[in-house]
Structure formats: C-alpha cells, structure tokens
Amino acid sequence: MIEAFARRTAGLILVTLGAAVPVVAYTRLDAWDAELAGRADPSPTGPVDMLLGGIGIWLIIGTGLWWHRHRTTMWPIWVRWAAIPGLFLAVFTCLSLTEKRNAPIALAVGVGLIVACWALSEAVRLVMTRPVTDELIASRLEIPFRARGLKARLCVRHDRLVLDSLASRRKRSRDAIAVPWQALRSIELVDVEQETVCRVLVFSGLPEANAREFDVTPGPALHIVGTARELLVPVTHGVGRTVLRAVKARSAEVEVDDGELAEDEWRRKSGVRRTNALTRAQRRAGVHYRTDYRPYRLIPVAGFLLMPLFALSGMTLSLATGSTKWQEQFYVVDGVVNPWNVAILAVASIGFLYVLYRLVVKSFLSFMEGQNYIEAYPEPPARVKTGTVPGSGKRKKKR
C-alpha cells in the first residue's frame, strides 16, 4: 500500500532526526565549550563517528521498529529511546556550560533540545495514525483512539480490538485486554443513559481472573461483545463511527468462532504453566499474572550469541571506513585481515545464529503468542454471560 509505505518512510525519517539532532547539537556544544575554555581543539569525535559508534543502539532500535512495524503506538517510544544517548550528552554539556562557563543560554538550549525530541516523537504519532483514511484502514497499521473520560486507549489492530493502559498511561501494555476478530460477536455505538461501571477480567495465573473496573459516563459508547468478554467503552460520536468503520473493514472476512474451549486446550494455547507448578521465585515475583511481563533474561543470552557476528561486522566496517581506531579494536593490522580469523568468526556466527533462533527467537515468539492469547481469553473457559449492558438501553445485535 502506497500510503502505508509513505507513513512508515516519514516515520523512519523522524526517528533518524530524533537520534541525529541531539548528537549534532552535542558536537556544536562541545565546540562551544572548547572555545570558551580556550582549548585549541574540541573533542575529535564528530557526529558521523558518534552515530557509527552507536551501531549497537541502532541495531536494537531497528529490531524494535521491525518487531513493532504494525504497532504505530510504539514508534514514538522508539524515537525517545533513539534520542536518549545524544540527548544525555547534550544536556549534560549544557549544564556544564551553565555552571562552569557562566553561559545561562546553554540551559535554554538544553530545554529546547528536550522539547524538540519530544515534539519529534509526537510528530511520529501523528504521521503514522492521522488522518484516518480508507487506505490506512485497509493497511495493517494499528490505529489508536482516545476513550472519552478514561486514561485507557482503544486501538484497532489488524487482527483485534485492544483496550490498553487500564492501570497506567506510563505502562500502556499493563492489563491490556483484547477482542480478536474471530471472537467478536457484535459491536455497536449506543447511548448510555446513566453512569455505570464496566468490569473486565484480566488473566491472573490463578483459578480466578483479576477484575478491573472503570466508570462509563452518560453519552455515546461502544458496546463490544466477544466470546470471552464484554466491553462498554465511552467514546465521542466521531470516534465511535470511525472505529466501527475500521472494525467492519478489518474483520469483514474473518469467520466468528463461537466454540467454547476446554481447560486443557486453553492452557495449551496460552502456554501458561499450571499454578501448582510455579516455582517459589515465580510466586514471589508475581510474573505469572502480569500481562505486561516480558522475558528480558533472553537479552544477555542474545547479546552473547551475537558476539561473533558483531566482531565480523566490525572487522568489515573498519576495512570499509578505513578507520585506524576501529582497525586496532577489531585486530585488523595495517588494513590486512587474517583469513583464519574471518573463517572462524564466520563459522561461529552461523552456529551461534542457529542457537539464537532455537533458544531466543523461537522461545520469544512462542511466549508472545501466549501473551496475545491471554489478553483475549483471561481465564479457562468459564464464560461470563453476555447480554444487555446496564444503561445502554439496547440489546446486542449479531454482526
């Protein structure tokens, strides 16, 4: 899709700007600091060297953007992570200039950089999600909407409807609940006549799910009925009509599954261990009931397994750039590499990449599949009966 490609391209440009602007600002501030101190030469490290030196950070950010290529709500967060290294150095230099060189304007520059980086992250959000056009709806990009009077956010993804940030705006993924298209029985825009409370269930890892409640004030609201949950989300009329249009388009060819799941089938699909099989450490940490838990222990394992590939890439990059410093770091003597070193690193890279796939990538994908499942089905298989939501004045309709 041309529009989706254009939005992603514009988003990537803004991500690059978010990383480059504070780095360039830091080099200019460092030169200014050298001038005020009477030094003949500022730091020899230029913007290009700094950006190349942070190749590891770029790889992490690039991997995150690829993983969240459809999750447009995550792109602003990646912009902020991309800006943090350069922004930290630039703001630290601004504070140093203000205190040691009696240059209060540097403090204003530091504040301006923070505001600029934040503005770039918000610009990514607007570029990726607004305006909501027919081509955007036809794509696989996530479309977020504000819920009226709530901190929660309603997101129309390519395969499901998600209500997130039930617990905190800072942690959007905590207590996220979802209704996949195959579980969506009906969705309609209703008028709530009196204030009511919507109660939803979140997976807890125990026989009983955790309950979360939020107030629904009188006015328009989306009444969503699924096979495992029922939601009443307050919205404006404009947002409600747009959500209905997006849901209708994205769920049109999906067959609704009304079948009930047996407990053993639910546990197999969710990948959740039985409560009585949890270790003492898992019970103490409480990770078995957090819907935002991620297996971060896989990160150091992945880093270790990528070391041969990193060394081989650094050796190649040092030859391509001709950097003496890099050639010393990666054991390239006078621009000549030892073929045995290349062969050993190549073989180790292939073997370690295979182990990386088996131990890290495959495990992570399986884990995330289970997480997505328990967002939609919070408990084994006792279902809450769906029907009329108090205050709606209307009954559900079949899709």
N, C-alpha and C positions, 0 to 999 in steps of 0.2 A: 504494500500500500504506500502510495507516494506521500500522503500526509503523515502517516506514522513514521516513515523514514525521515521526513523533514523535521518532525518533532524530536526524534532521537538525535539527529545531527545537531540541531540547535542546542539540545540539552548537553551533548558532549562538548560543544564549544564553550558553553557556560561553565561546565565542570573544569575544563582546561584553564579558563580565565580565573576561576576560583582558586586554582593551585598556583598559577603563574603570577597573578597580581601581587600577592604578599611577598613572593620571592624577589620579584623585580624591585618592589618597594624596599625590601631589606638591603639589597645591594646599594641602592641610592642612599639610604640612611647610613649605611656603613661608610660610604664615601664621604658623606657629610660629617660624620663623626671623626674621620681621619683628618679632614680639613680643619675642623675646629680644634683638634688636638695638635695640629702642626705636624702630623705624620706625612711623610713623603708619598707613601703608597697605602691605599686601603687594602682590605683583605683580598688576596689573589683569587679567591673563589668567586667566579662570576655566575650569572643566572643559569647559563647552559650547564656549567659544572654542577650546580646545586640540583637542577632538575634531573640530570643524568645520575647524580649520586643518590637521588631518592627513587631509583628504579624499583626497589623493593616495595616502596609505598605505592607507586603507580601500578605495580602488578596486583597488589591487594585490592586497590580501588577498581582497577579494570575487571578483576574477577567478581567483585561485588556488584558492579554495574551489569555485568553479563548475567549473573545469577538473578538480579532484580530487573532484567531488561523489560519485563511487563509490569513490574511494580513501580509505577511512577511516583508513588508516595515515598519511596525510599531514595529517590535521586537527590532531593535536597539534602538529605543526611549525608550522602556520599560527597556532595560538594563541600560540606563543612569539614568532613574528615580530610579531604584533599587540601583544604586551605590551612588546616591547623599547623603543620610543620613550619611553613613560611611565615604564618601569622604570629606564631610564638616568637620566632627570632626577630621579626619586625617590631612587635610590641615591646619586647624586652629592650631592643635598641632605642626605641622611643623613650622608654622610662629612663634609660641610662643617659640619654641626651638631655632630658628634662632635669635630672638630678645633678649630673656632673658638669654639663656644659652650659647650664643656665639657659636652656632653649625651650621655653614652655610651649612653643608652637609644635614641638615634636609630640607632645601629649595629644594635641588635637589631631595630628596625623595618625597616631595610633588608634584613636577612637574612630576616625574616618575609615581606616582600614577594616576595623571590625564591622562597622555598619555596611561597608561596601561588600564584604564577603557574605554577610547575612542577606543583603539585597540580592546578590547573585544566586544564592540558594533559593530564595523566594521566586526569583525570575524563572528558575528551572521548573518550579512547581506550576507556574502559570503557563509556560511554554508547553509543558507536557500534557496539561489537563484542561486548558481553557483556550478557546471556547469549545463547548461540547458539540461537535459536528457529527453528521451522519457517518463520515469516514472514520472519525475517532471511535464511534460506537461499533463500527464494523471491524475495527482492529482488535488486537489482543491486549491493548494497553489498559491498565487499571484507571478507573475514573472515580475520584473521591468527591463526596458531598458532605456538607455540614448538616448535622441534625439540629433541629430547632430547639434551643434552650438546653442542649446537652453538650458535655465535653466529648461525647462519643462521635465517631465519624463513620459514615456509611459509604462503603466502597463497592463499586460494581467491577468485579474482575471478569476475566474471560470465561471462567468456569463456575463462579459462585458469587453470592452476595455476602459481604463481610461487614459486621459491626465491630469496630475496634475501639481501643482506649476507654473501655468501660471503667478501668481503675485509674488511669493516669494519662494525661496528654503527653507527658515526657516519655512514657513507655507505651507506644501505640500497640505493640504486639501483646501486651499483657491482657489476659482474659478476652482475647478475640473470639468471636463466635461467627459461624458461617452457615449459610444455607446453599449447598451446591444445586446446580440446575436440575440434576436428576432427583433431588429430594424436594424441590419446590412444587408445592401443590397449588398455591394461589398467591397472588399479590395484587392489592388494590389500594387506591387512595380513598381514605374515609375521613369523615369529620368527627373528631372526638368531642362529645358534648359536655363531659365533666372530667375533672382531673382524676387520673387513675395511675396505677403503678404497674409497670411491665416487669415481670420476673423471668429471668433466663437462667439456664443451668450451664455450668462450666465444669469440664472434666476435673476430677479431684484425685483419681487413682484409688478411690475407696468405693465401697458399695453404693454410697450416696454422693451425688454430684454437689458441687458448691453452687449456691444460689446467689445471683447478682440482681439487684433491683435498681430501676431508675424511674423518675417521675415523667409522666406524659401529660402535658398541659392541654387544655381545650384548644382545638384548632385542627388543621389538616395533619394527617399521619398516614404512614404506610403500614397496612396490615399484611404481614407476611406469614404464611403458613407453610411449614415444611413437615416432613415425616417425623422429625425428631424434636422440633421446636416451633414455637410461635412467637412472633415479634410484633410490637407496635412501636414504630419509630416516628417521633414527631418531626415533620419537615414543613417547608413552605410549599405553597401550591406549585410554584415554578420548579422547585427541586423535585417534588413528587412526580410531576408529569415527565420530567427528563429521565428520572430513574426508571419509571415504568417503560418509557420508550427504549432505554438501553437494555433493560432486563428482557423485554419482549424480543428484541433483535438477537440478543446473545443466547437466549435459551430456546429459540424457536425450534431448532432441530434436535433437541435433547429429549429423550424419552423419560418420562417420570417413573421412578421406581418406588412403588408403594409397599414393597415387601418388607417384612419385619426380619431383623437379624437375630440369630441365636447367639447366646453369650459367647460360645467358643469361637464363632465366626467373627464377632465383634472384636474379641481380643486378638485374633489372628490379623485382622485388617488394621487395627490400631497399633499393633506391635507393642502393646503395654504389658508389662510383667504383672502377674497376679500380686495382689497386695501382700499376701503372706510370704512371697518370695523376695520381697525387698530387703536389701542389706540394711544394717544398722545405720551406716553412713547416709544412705539414701533417705531413710526415715528422718534422720536428724536434719539433713539439708533441705528436705521438703521438695526435691526436684521432681518427684514423681507426680506432683499435682500442678506444677506450673506449666501453663500453656505457652509461655514465652521462653522456656528453658531451651538452651542450645548446647550441644556437646563441644564446648570450647577446648576441652582437653585434646581434641583432634588437631588443633592448630600447631602446637610444638611438634607433633608427630609429622604433620605435613611439611613443616619447615625443615626438619632433619632429612626427610626423604627427597626434598628438592635441592639439597646442597650440591650434589654432583652436577645437576643441570645448571645451577647458579654459577658454579665455577667455570663450566664450559662456556656459558653465555658471557661471563665476564672476560674470559680469555679472548673470545671472538670480538667482543666490543672494544677491548683495549687495542687489538690489531686494527680494527676498522677506524677508530678515532685517532690512533697514533699517540695516545696519552702515555707519557712516560710514567706518571704516577700509577696509573691503572696497570701498566705492564709489570711494574715492580710488585704490585699487590697480587697479580694473578700469575706470577712466575713466567713471564714472557721475557726472555733475555735478548736484548738488542733486536727486538722485533721478530724473533725466531722462536717457534714453539717446539717442544719435544713431541714428536708424533706418538710416543708411547703414552705420554700424559693425556693426549687427546683421545687415544683409543680406550684407555682405562676409564676416563670420565664418560665417554660415550656409552660404553657397556654398562657402567654403574648407573648412568642416567636412565637407560632403558629398563634395567632391572628395578630400580627404585620407583620409576613411574608406574610399573605394574603393581608393585606393592602398595604404592599410594592409592591406586584405584581400588584395590581389594580392601585395604584397611581403613581408608579415609573417605574417598569419594563415594563408594558403594554404601558404606555404613551411614554416611551423612544423608544421602538421597533416601535411603530406607527410613531413617529417622524422621526426616521432614515429611515423607509420605504419611507416616503415622501421626505426626503433629497436625497436618492438614485434615486428617480423618477425624481426630478427636475434637477439632474445632466445630465440626459439623454434627458429630454424634457424641455428646458429652458423657454418656453413661451406657452400660449394657442394658439389654434392649428394652427396659421398661419405658414405655412412651407416655407422655402427657397427652391427654385427650385434647384435641383442638376443636374450636368452635367459635362462639361469639366472644369477642374481646369486650370487657366491660367499658361502657362509654362510647363505643363505636356506633351503636345503633344499627349495625348492619351485620349480616352473616356472611361467611366466606363464600366465594364463588370458585368454581372449578376453572382452571386455566384453559 
